[in-house]
């Protein structure tokens, strides 16, 4: 009698997602009339789990303060945004 051998191979893939807290940029906020900490619209969208068009709606409605900068593009004032800092 011949012995049967069964070989079982288990492959395992692992994905690690690292998220960094947004690093604030100090910039002038015309609505607050002072330098404030700001983050990019993309960072706000990721933090709030919304798309960037929603951020544009928030700016147009006055819910958040946003301004265009040459260095960073659209930045959002953290004073106007309720995010953990």
Beta strands, then each sheet from edge to edge (+ up, - down):
strand 1: 25-29
strand 2: 34-40
strand 3: 66-69
strand 4: 73-77
sheet 1: 1+ 2- 4+ 3-
end
